[in-house]
Amino acid sequence: MRSFYHFMMTFRGKLVPDDKSGLADWMFEDANFPKHSHSYDEISRYLEWNIPFPTALSVFDELWEEYQMNEAI
């Protein structure tokens, strides 16, 4: 199972950025982001303390559900 960070890297570099790609780009540039984590709680806490933009937590929750569905296969 790949980490949430690696899942998020599939959203980077969009020609027309959106909140998903914005969060992925921010995660890529943040040297302290927990890149190897598979833990919702760990990543959620990190985002709560280092929120990159106002809707980041709701975007994270949406993407976490997608991550769980894709990685459960």
PyMOL Python script that loads the backbone (N, CA, C, O; Angstrom):
from pymol import cmd

cmd.read_pdbstr("""\
ATOM      1  N   MET A   1       0.849  -1.180   0.000  1.00  0.00           N
ATOM      2  CA  MET A   1       0.000   0.000   0.000  1.00  0.00           C
ATOM      3  C   MET A   1       0.892   1.240   0.000  1.00  0.00           C
ATOM      4  O   MET A   1       1.779   1.373   0.844  1.00  0.00           O
ATOM      5  N   ARG A   2       0.657   2.136  -0.939  1.00  0.00           N
ATOM      6  CA  ARG A   2       1.462   3.362  -0.978  1.00  0.00           C
ATOM      7  C   ARG A   2       0.946   4.362   0.059  1.00  0.00           C
ATOM      8  O   ARG A   2      -0.208   4.298   0.481  1.00  0.00           O
ATOM      9  N   SER A   3       1.794   5.257   0.447  1.00  0.00           N
ATOM     10  CA  SER A   3       1.421   6.256   1.449  1.00  0.00           C
ATOM     11  C   SER A   3       0.442   7.267   0.847  1.00  0.00           C
ATOM     12  O   SER A   3       0.306   7.373  -0.372  1.00  0.00           O
ATOM     13  N   PHE A   4      -0.226   7.997   1.721  1.00  0.00           N
ATOM     14  CA  PHE A   4      -1.152   9.031   1.263  1.00  0.00           C
ATOM     15  C   PHE A   4      -0.415  10.074   0.434  1.00  0.00           C
ATOM     16  O   PHE A   4      -0.936  10.557  -0.571  1.00  0.00           O
ATOM     17  N   TYR A   5       0.783  10.413   0.851  1.00  0.00           N
ATOM     18  CA  TYR A   5       1.600  11.378   0.103  1.00  0.00           C
ATOM     19  C   TYR A   5       1.809  10.903  -1.340  1.00  0.00           C
ATOM     20  O   TYR A   5       1.636  11.685  -2.275  1.00  0.00           O
ATOM     21  N   HIS A   6       2.170   9.658  -1.527  1.00  0.00           N
ATOM     22  CA  HIS A   6       2.400   9.142  -2.873  1.00  0.00           C
ATOM     23  C   HIS A   6       1.107   9.124  -3.691  1.00  0.00           C
ATOM     24  O   HIS A   6       1.126   9.390  -4.893  1.00  0.00           O
ATOM     25  N   PHE A   7       0.004   8.815  -3.049  1.00  0.00           N
ATOM     26  CA  PHE A   7      -1.302   8.914  -3.711  1.00  0.00           C
ATOM     27  C   PHE A   7      -1.543  10.346  -4.172  1.00  0.00           C
ATOM     28  O   PHE A   7      -1.995  10.571  -5.295  1.00  0.00           O
ATOM     29  N   MET A   8      -1.245  11.312  -3.314  1.00  0.00           N
ATOM     30  CA  MET A   8      -1.496  12.726  -3.623  1.00  0.00           C
ATOM     31  C   MET A   8      -0.635  13.238  -4.778  1.00  0.00           C
ATOM     32  O   MET A   8      -1.035  14.162  -5.486  1.00  0.00           O
ATOM     33  N   MET A   9       0.523  12.653  -4.968  1.00  0.00           N
ATOM     34  CA  MET A   9       1.399  13.138  -6.039  1.00  0.00           C
ATOM     35  C   MET A   9       0.778  12.962  -7.423  1.00  0.00           C
ATOM     36  O   MET A   9       1.241  13.574  -8.386  1.00  0.00           O
ATOM     37  N   THR A  10      -0.250  12.145  -7.534  1.00  0.00           N
ATOM     38  CA  THR A  10      -0.945  11.995  -8.822  1.00  0.00           C
ATOM     39  C   THR A  10      -1.783  13.225  -9.155  1.00  0.00           C
ATOM     40  O   THR A  10      -2.244  13.364 -10.288  1.00  0.00           O
ATOM     41  N   PHE A  11      -1.987  14.112  -8.197  1.00  0.00           N
ATOM     42  CA  PHE A  11      -2.785  15.325  -8.406  1.00  0.00           C
ATOM     43  C   PHE A  11      -1.929  16.555  -8.699  1.00  0.00           C
ATOM     44  O   PHE A  11      -2.470  17.633  -8.946  1.00  0.00           O
ATOM     45  N   ARG A  12      -0.625  16.415  -8.676  1.00  0.00           N
ATOM     46  CA  ARG A  12       0.277  17.564  -8.867  1.00  0.00           C
ATOM     47  C   ARG A  12       0.328  18.024 -10.318  1.00  0.00           C
ATOM     48  O   ARG A  12       0.059  17.261 -11.246  1.00  0.00           O
ATOM     49  N   GLY A  13       0.684  19.298 -10.484  1.00  0.00           N
ATOM     50  CA  GLY A  13       1.049  19.832 -11.780  1.00  0.00           C
ATOM     51  C   GLY A  13      -0.067  20.011 -12.785  1.00  0.00           C
ATOM     52  O   GLY A  13       0.172  19.901 -13.988  1.00  0.00           O
ATOM     53  N   LYS A  14      -1.264  20.279 -12.337  1.00  0.00           N
ATOM     54  CA  LYS A  14      -2.359  20.508 -13.277  1.00  0.00           C
ATOM     55  C   LYS A  14      -2.170  21.834 -14.003  1.00  0.00           C
ATOM     56  O   LYS A  14      -1.693  22.808 -13.421  1.00  0.00           O
ATOM     57  N   LEU A  15      -2.543  21.865 -15.265  1.00  0.00           N
ATOM     58  CA  LEU A  15      -2.482  23.114 -16.030  1.00  0.00           C
ATOM     59  C   LEU A  15      -3.448  24.138 -15.472  1.00  0.00           C
ATOM     60  O   LEU A  15      -3.148  25.331 -15.415  1.00  0.00           O
ATOM     61  N   VAL A  16      -4.618  23.657 -15.059  1.00  0.00           N
ATOM     62  CA  VAL A  16      -5.600  24.525 -14.406  1.00  0.00           C
ATOM     63  C   VAL A  16      -5.711  24.037 -12.957  1.00  0.00           C
ATOM     64  O   VAL A  16      -6.438  23.085 -12.674  1.00  0.00           O
ATOM     65  N   PRO A  17      -4.993  24.686 -12.053  1.00  0.00           N
ATOM     66  CA  PRO A  17      -4.968  24.228 -10.655  1.00  0.00           C
ATOM     67  C   PRO A  17      -6.344  24.274  -9.996  1.00  0.00           C
ATOM     68  O   PRO A  17      -7.169  25.137 -10.298  1.00  0.00           O
ATOM     69  N   ASP A  18      -6.567  23.333  -9.097  1.00  0.00           N
ATOM     70  CA  ASP A  18      -7.760  23.326  -8.261  1.00  0.00           C
ATOM     71  C   ASP A  18      -7.306  23.042  -6.827  1.00  0.00           C
ATOM     72  O   ASP A  18      -6.107  22.974  -6.557  1.00  0.00           O
ATOM     73  N   ASP A  19      -8.254  22.877  -5.915  1.00  0.00           N
ATOM     74  CA  ASP A  19      -7.879  22.652  -4.514  1.00  0.00           C
ATOM     75  C   ASP A  19      -7.109  21.348  -4.318  1.00  0.00           C
ATOM     76  O   ASP A  19      -6.205  21.282  -3.485  1.00  0.00           O
ATOM     77  N   LYS A  20      -7.461  20.316  -5.077  1.00  0.00           N
ATOM     78  CA  LYS A  20      -6.761  19.035  -4.948  1.00  0.00           C
ATOM     79  C   LYS A  20      -5.299  19.175  -5.376  1.00  0.00           C
ATOM     80  O   LYS A  20      -4.392  18.726  -4.675  1.00  0.00           O
ATOM     81  N   SER A  21      -5.086  19.790  -6.510  1.00  0.00           N
ATOM     82  CA  SER A  21      -3.704  19.958  -6.972  1.00  0.00           C
ATOM     83  C   SER A  21      -2.957  20.946  -6.082  1.00  0.00           C
ATOM     84  O   SER A  21      -1.755  20.799  -5.861  1.00  0.00           O
ATOM     85  N   GLY A  22      -3.665  21.949  -5.571  1.00  0.00           N
ATOM     86  CA  GLY A  22      -3.040  22.903  -4.660  1.00  0.00           C
ATOM     87  C   GLY A  22      -2.536  22.224  -3.394  1.00  0.00           C
ATOM     88  O   GLY A  22      -1.441  22.519  -2.916  1.00  0.00           O
ATOM     89  N   LEU A  23      -3.342  21.311  -2.854  1.00  0.00           N
ATOM     90  CA  LEU A  23      -2.927  20.582  -1.661  1.00  0.00           C
ATOM     91  C   LEU A  23      -1.748  19.662  -1.988  1.00  0.00           C
ATOM     92  O   LEU A  23      -0.799  19.569  -1.210  1.00  0.00           O
ATOM     93  N   ALA A  24      -1.807  18.993  -3.123  1.00  0.00           N
ATOM     94  CA  ALA A  24      -0.706  18.105  -3.525  1.00  0.00           C
ATOM     95  C   ALA A  24       0.585  18.889  -3.735  1.00  0.00           C
ATOM     96  O   ALA A  24       1.651  18.451  -3.303  1.00  0.00           O
ATOM     97  N   ASP A  25       0.501  20.027  -4.383  1.00  0.00           N
ATOM     98  CA  ASP A  25       1.693  20.854  -4.604  1.00  0.00           C
ATOM     99  C   ASP A  25       2.265  21.348  -3.282  1.00  0.00           C
ATOM    100  O   ASP A  25       3.481  21.363  -3.096  1.00  0.00           O
ATOM    101  N   TRP A  26       1.391  21.751  -2.364  1.00  0.00           N
ATOM    102  CA  TRP A  26       1.842  22.219  -1.053  1.00  0.00           C
ATOM    103  C   TRP A  26       2.538  21.085  -0.291  1.00  0.00           C
ATOM    104  O   TRP A  26       3.585  21.292   0.321  1.00  0.00           O
ATOM    105  N   MET A  27       1.943  19.881  -0.335  1.00  0.00           N
ATOM    106  CA  MET A  27       2.545  18.735   0.347  1.00  0.00           C
ATOM    107  C   MET A  27       3.933  18.442  -0.223  1.00  0.00           C
ATOM    108  O   MET A  27       4.860  18.131   0.525  1.00  0.00           O
ATOM    109  N   PHE A  28       4.075  18.539  -1.523  1.00  0.00           N
ATOM    110  CA  PHE A  28       5.354  18.281  -2.182  1.00  0.00           C
ATOM    111  C   PHE A  28       6.425  19.269  -1.723  1.00  0.00           C
ATOM    112  O   PHE A  28       7.583  18.897  -1.529  1.00  0.00           O
ATOM    113  N   GLU A  29       6.030  20.521  -1.555  1.00  0.00           N
ATOM    114  CA  GLU A  29       6.984  21.573  -1.189  1.00  0.00           C
ATOM    115  C   GLU A  29       7.275  21.628   0.312  1.00  0.00           C
ATOM    116  O   GLU A  29       8.260  22.243   0.720  1.00  0.00           O
ATOM    117  N   ASP A  30       6.437  20.997   1.140  1.00  0.00           N
ATOM    118  CA  ASP A  30       6.614  21.028   2.591  1.00  0.00           C
ATOM    119  C   ASP A  30       7.539  19.888   3.019  1.00  0.00           C
ATOM    120  O   ASP A  30       7.142  18.723   3.033  1.00  0.00           O
ATOM    121  N   ALA A  31       8.757  20.238   3.363  1.00  0.00           N
ATOM    122  CA  ALA A  31       9.769  19.235   3.737  1.00  0.00           C
ATOM    123  C   ALA A  31       9.389  18.450   4.992  1.00  0.00           C
ATOM    124  O   ALA A  31       9.890  17.345   5.197  1.00  0.00           O
ATOM    125  N   ASN A  32       8.518  18.997   5.831  1.00  0.00           N
ATOM    126  CA  ASN A  32       8.155  18.336   7.084  1.00  0.00           C
ATOM    127  C   ASN A  32       6.887  17.488   7.000  1.00  0.00           C
ATOM    128  O   ASN A  32       6.516  16.834   7.975  1.00  0.00           O
ATOM    129  N   PHE A  33       6.225  17.494   5.856  1.00  0.00           N
ATOM    130  CA  PHE A  33       5.003  16.709   5.735  1.00  0.00           C
ATOM    131  C   PHE A  33       5.320  15.227   5.973  1.00  0.00           C
ATOM    132  O   PHE A  33       6.341  14.732   5.495  1.00  0.00           O
ATOM    133  N   PRO A  34       4.447  14.511   6.713  1.00  0.00           N
ATOM    134  CA  PRO A  34       4.703  13.082   7.002  1.00  0.00           C
ATOM    135  C   PRO A  34       4.504  12.215   5.750  1.00  0.00           C
ATOM    136  O   PRO A  34       3.446  11.617   5.556  1.00  0.00           O
ATOM    137  N   LYS A  35       5.523  12.161   4.922  1.00  0.00           N
ATOM    138  CA  LYS A  35       5.438  11.551   3.591  1.00  0.00           C
ATOM    139  C   LYS A  35       5.209  10.037   3.599  1.00  0.00           C
ATOM    140  O   LYS A  35       4.702   9.494   2.618  1.00  0.00           O
ATOM    141  N   HIS A  36       5.564   9.362   4.658  1.00  0.00           N
ATOM    142  CA  HIS A  36       5.429   7.904   4.683  1.00  0.00           C
ATOM    143  C   HIS A  36       4.230   7.438   5.499  1.00  0.00           C
ATOM    144  O   HIS A  36       4.066   6.243   5.744  1.00  0.00           O
ATOM    145  N   SER A  37       3.409   8.366   5.910  1.00  0.00           N
ATOM    146  CA  SER A  37       2.293   8.024   6.790  1.00  0.00           C
ATOM    147  C   SER A  37       1.121   7.406   6.035  1.00  0.00           C
ATOM    148  O   SER A  37       0.816   7.755   4.895  1.00  0.00           O
ATOM    149  N   HIS A  38       0.477   6.459   6.740  1.00  0.00           N
ATOM    150  CA  HIS A  38      -0.767   5.849   6.284  1.00  0.00           C
ATOM    151  C   HIS A  38      -1.879   6.176   7.280  1.00  0.00           C
ATOM    152  O   HIS A  38      -2.973   5.618   7.196  1.00  0.00           O
ATOM    153  N   SER A  39      -1.602   7.070   8.212  1.00  0.00           N
ATOM    154  CA  SER A  39      -2.499   7.356   9.322  1.00  0.00           C
ATOM    155  C   SER A  39      -3.313   8.632   9.100  1.00  0.00           C
ATOM    156  O   SER A  39      -2.765   9.723   8.944  1.00  0.00           O
ATOM    157  N   TYR A  40      -4.630   8.461   9.089  1.00  0.00           N
ATOM    158  CA  TYR A  40      -5.519   9.614   8.960  1.00  0.00           C
ATOM    159  C   TYR A  40      -5.255  10.617  10.078  1.00  0.00           C
ATOM    160  O   TYR A  40      -5.144  11.819   9.832  1.00  0.00           O
ATOM    161  N   ASP A  41      -5.156  10.116  11.308  1.00  0.00           N
ATOM    162  CA  ASP A  41      -4.983  11.007  12.459  1.00  0.00           C
ATOM    163  C   ASP A  41      -3.688  11.815  12.367  1.00  0.00           C
ATOM    164  O   ASP A  41      -3.689  13.020  12.619  1.00  0.00           O
ATOM    165  N   GLU A  42      -2.600  11.163  12.012  1.00  0.00           N
ATOM    166  CA  GLU A  42      -1.316  11.859  11.920  1.00  0.00           C
ATOM    167  C   GLU A  42      -1.357  12.961  10.853  1.00  0.00           C
ATOM    168  O   GLU A  42      -0.924  14.086  11.104  1.00  0.00           O
ATOM    169  N   ILE A  43      -1.868  12.641   9.686  1.00  0.00           N
ATOM    170  CA  ILE A  43      -1.920  13.620   8.597  1.00  0.00           C
ATOM    171  C   ILE A  43      -2.909  14.729   8.907  1.00  0.00           C
ATOM    172  O   ILE A  43      -2.631  15.901   8.654  1.00  0.00           O
ATOM    173  N   SER A  44      -4.055  14.369   9.451  1.00  0.00           N
ATOM    174  CA  SER A  44      -5.067  15.364   9.804  1.00  0.00           C
ATOM    175  C   SER A  44      -4.531  16.352  10.839  1.00  0.00           C
ATOM    176  O   SER A  44      -4.720  17.561  10.706  1.00  0.00           O
ATOM    177  N   ARG A  45      -3.864  15.834  11.867  1.00  0.00           N
ATOM    178  CA  ARG A  45      -3.276  16.723  12.884  1.00  0.00           C
ATOM    179  C   ARG A  45      -2.228  17.650  12.265  1.00  0.00           C
ATOM    180  O   ARG A  45      -2.169  18.838  12.583  1.00  0.00           O
ATOM    181  N   TYR A  46      -1.416  17.098  11.387  1.00  0.00           N
ATOM    182  CA  TYR A  46      -0.390  17.916  10.735  1.00  0.00           C
ATOM    183  C   TYR A  46      -1.047  19.053   9.936  1.00  0.00           C
ATOM    184  O   TYR A  46      -0.606  20.200  10.001  1.00  0.00           O
ATOM    185  N   LEU A  47      -2.089  18.725   9.192  1.00  0.00           N
ATOM    186  CA  LEU A  47      -2.775  19.752   8.403  1.00  0.00           C
ATOM    187  C   LEU A  47      -3.466  20.784   9.288  1.00  0.00           C
ATOM    188  O   LEU A  47      -3.485  21.970   8.960  1.00  0.00           O
ATOM    189  N   GLU A  48      -4.028  20.342  10.400  1.00  0.00           N
ATOM    190  CA  GLU A  48      -4.674  21.284  11.319  1.00  0.00           C
ATOM    191  C   GLU A  48      -3.681  22.311  11.848  1.00  0.00           C
ATOM    192  O   GLU A  48      -4.033  23.477  12.020  1.00  0.00           O
ATOM    193  N   TRP A  49      -2.458  21.896  12.104  1.00  0.00           N
ATOM    194  CA  TRP A  49      -1.435  22.807  12.626  1.00  0.00           C
ATOM    195  C   TRP A  49      -0.758  23.634  11.536  1.00  0.00           C
ATOM    196  O   TRP A  49      -0.217  24.704  11.813  1.00  0.00           O
ATOM    197  N   ASN A  50      -0.786  23.140  10.301  1.00  0.00           N
ATOM    198  CA  ASN A  50      -0.054  23.794   9.212  1.00  0.00           C
ATOM    199  C   ASN A  50      -0.941  24.052   8.003  1.00  0.00           C
ATOM    200  O   ASN A  50      -0.482  23.949   6.866  1.00  0.00           O
ATOM    201  N   ILE A  51      -2.189  24.381   8.233  1.00  0.00           N
ATOM    202  CA  ILE A  51      -3.182  24.487   7.168  1.00  0.00           C
ATOM    203  C   ILE A  51      -2.718  25.441   6.057  1.00  0.00           C
ATOM    204  O   ILE A  51      -2.451  26.614   6.320  1.00  0.00           O
ATOM    205  N   PRO A  52      -2.622  24.939   4.818  1.00  0.00           N
ATOM    206  CA  PRO A  52      -2.095  25.758   3.730  1.00  0.00           C
ATOM    207  C   PRO A  52      -3.116  26.726   3.118  1.00  0.00           C
ATOM    208  O   PRO A  52      -2.732  27.760   2.569  1.00  0.00           O
ATOM    209  N   PHE A  53      -4.418  26.398   3.209  1.00  0.00           N
ATOM    210  CA  PHE A  53      -5.468  27.283   2.703  1.00  0.00           C
ATOM    211  C   PHE A  53      -6.776  26.888   3.393  1.00  0.00           C
ATOM    212  O   PHE A  53      -6.883  25.774   3.908  1.00  0.00           O
ATOM    213  N   PRO A  54      -7.776  27.785   3.414  1.00  0.00           N
ATOM    214  CA  PRO A  54      -8.970  27.571   4.240  1.00  0.00           C
ATOM    215  C   PRO A  54      -9.736  26.265   4.006  1.00  0.00           C
ATOM    216  O   PRO A  54     -10.280  25.708   4.960  1.00  0.00           O
ATOM    217  N   THR A  55      -9.796  25.767   2.793  1.00  0.00           N
ATOM    218  CA  THR A  55     -10.576  24.556   2.527  1.00  0.00           C
ATOM    219  C   THR A  55      -9.729  23.279   2.532  1.00  0.00           C
ATOM    220  O   THR A  55     -10.218  22.215   2.152  1.00  0.00           O
ATOM    221  N   ALA A  56      -8.484  23.374   2.952  1.00  0.00           N
ATOM    222  CA  ALA A  56      -7.563  22.231   2.880  1.00  0.00           C
ATOM    223  C   ALA A  56      -8.067  21.014   3.653  1.00  0.00           C
ATOM    224  O   ALA A  56      -7.908  19.888   3.181  1.00  0.00           O
ATOM    225  N   LEU A  57      -8.663  21.204   4.814  1.00  0.00           N
ATOM    226  CA  LEU A  57      -9.103  20.062   5.610  1.00  0.00           C
ATOM    227  C   LEU A  57     -10.274  19.333   4.954  1.00  0.00           C
ATOM    228  O   LEU A  57     -10.331  18.104   4.989  1.00  0.00           O
ATOM    229  N   SER A  58     -11.191  20.062   4.368  1.00  0.00           N
ATOM    230  CA  SER A  58     -12.304  19.389   3.684  1.00  0.00           C
ATOM    231  C   SER A  58     -11.814  18.692   2.414  1.00  0.00           C
ATOM    232  O   SER A  58     -12.309  17.620   2.067  1.00  0.00           O
ATOM    233  N   VAL A  59     -10.851  19.291   1.725  1.00  0.00           N
ATOM    234  CA  VAL A  59     -10.252  18.653   0.550  1.00  0.00           C
ATOM    235  C   VAL A  59      -9.530  17.374   0.983  1.00  0.00           C
ATOM    236  O   VAL A  59      -9.638  16.340   0.323  1.00  0.00           O
ATOM    237  N   PHE A  60      -8.802  17.450   2.081  1.00  0.00           N
ATOM    238  CA  PHE A  60      -8.114  16.274   2.610  1.00  0.00           C
ATOM    239  C   PHE A  60      -9.104  15.157   2.927  1.00  0.00           C
ATOM    240  O   PHE A  60      -8.867  14.007   2.559  1.00  0.00           O
ATOM    241  N   ASP A  61     -10.208  15.475   3.603  1.00  0.00           N
ATOM    242  CA  ASP A  61     -11.201  14.448   3.948  1.00  0.00           C
ATOM    243  C   ASP A  61     -11.750  13.774   2.697  1.00  0.00           C
ATOM    244  O   ASP A  61     -11.905  12.553   2.667  1.00  0.00           O
ATOM    245  N   GLU A  62     -12.044  14.555   1.674  1.00  0.00           N
ATOM    246  CA  GLU A  62     -12.553  14.010   0.413  1.00  0.00           C
ATOM    247  C   GLU A  62     -11.512  13.089  -0.236  1.00  0.00           C
ATOM    248  O   GLU A  62     -11.833  11.992  -0.692  1.00  0.00           O
ATOM    249  N   LEU A  63     -10.269  13.556  -0.266  1.00  0.00           N
ATOM    250  CA  LEU A  63      -9.212  12.764  -0.887  1.00  0.00           C
ATOM    251  C   LEU A  63      -8.850  11.533  -0.065  1.00  0.00           C
ATOM    252  O   LEU A  63      -8.447  10.513  -0.624  1.00  0.00           O
ATOM    253  N   TRP A  64      -8.989  11.619   1.252  1.00  0.00           N
ATOM    254  CA  TRP A  64      -8.701  10.453   2.094  1.00  0.00           C
ATOM    255  C   TRP A  64      -9.679   9.318   1.762  1.00  0.00           C
ATOM    256  O   TRP A  64      -9.277   8.156   1.696  1.00  0.00           O
ATOM    257  N   GLU A  65     -10.952   9.648   1.554  1.00  0.00           N
ATOM    258  CA  GLU A  65     -11.934   8.628   1.174  1.00  0.00           C
ATOM    259  C   GLU A  65     -11.551   7.982  -0.156  1.00  0.00           C
ATOM    260  O   GLU A  65     -11.626   6.763  -0.306  1.00  0.00           O
ATOM    261  N   GLU A  66     -11.145   8.799  -1.109  1.00  0.00           N
ATOM    262  CA  GLU A  66     -10.713   8.291  -2.407  1.00  0.00           C
ATOM    263  C   GLU A  66      -9.466   7.409  -2.247  1.00  0.00           C
ATOM    264  O   GLU A  66      -9.359   6.350  -2.865  1.00  0.00           O
ATOM    265  N   TYR A  67      -8.544   7.856  -1.424  1.00  0.00           N
ATOM    266  CA  TYR A  67      -7.327   7.089  -1.144  1.00  0.00           C
ATOM    267  C   TYR A  67      -7.673   5.715  -0.584  1.00  0.00           C
ATOM    268  O   TYR A  67      -7.122   4.708  -1.029  1.00  0.00           O
ATOM    269  N   GLN A  68      -8.575   5.666   0.383  1.00  0.00           N
ATOM    270  CA  GLN A  68      -8.945   4.391   0.987  1.00  0.00           C
ATOM    271  C   GLN A  68      -9.613   3.471  -0.027  1.00  0.00           C
ATOM    272  O   GLN A  68      -9.360   2.266  -0.028  1.00  0.00           O
ATOM    273  N   MET A  69     -10.458   4.020  -0.886  1.00  0.00           N
ATOM    274  CA  MET A  69     -11.126   3.194  -1.894  1.00  0.00           C
ATOM    275  C   MET A  69     -10.116   2.661  -2.916  1.00  0.00           C
ATOM    276  O   MET A  69     -10.183   1.492  -3.297  1.00  0.00           O
ATOM    277  N   ASN A  70      -9.198   3.495  -3.354  1.00  0.00           N
ATOM    278  CA  ASN A  70      -8.218   3.087  -4.357  1.00  0.00           C
ATOM    279  C   ASN A  70      -7.175   2.125  -3.798  1.00  0.00           C
ATOM    280  O   ASN A  70      -6.743   1.206  -4.493  1.00  0.00           O
ATOM    281  N   GLU A  71      -6.777   2.329  -2.569  1.00  0.00           N
ATOM    282  CA  GLU A  71      -5.715   1.518  -1.994  1.00  0.00           C
ATOM    283  C   GLU A  71      -6.238   0.201  -1.419  1.00  0.00           C
ATOM    284  O   GLU A  71      -5.441  -0.683  -1.105  1.00  0.00           O
ATOM    285  N   ALA A  72      -7.525   0.051  -1.277  1.00  0.00           N
ATOM    286  CA  ALA A  72      -8.098  -1.179  -0.756  1.00  0.00           C
ATOM    287  C   ALA A  72      -8.170  -2.260  -1.834  1.00  0.00           C
ATOM    288  O   ALA A  72      -8.416  -3.429  -1.538  1.00  0.00           O
ATOM    289  N   ILE A  73      -7.957  -1.865  -3.059  1.00  0.00           N
ATOM    290  CA  ILE A  73      -8.059  -2.800  -4.190  1.00  0.00           C
ATOM    291  C   ILE A  73      -6.881  -3.767  -4.196  1.00  0.00           C
ATOM    292  O   ILE A  73      -6.793  -4.627  -5.072  1.00  0.00           O
TER     293      ILE A  73
END
""", "prot")
cmd.dss("prot")
cmd.show_as("cartoon", "prot")
cmd.util.cbc("prot")
cmd.orient("prot")
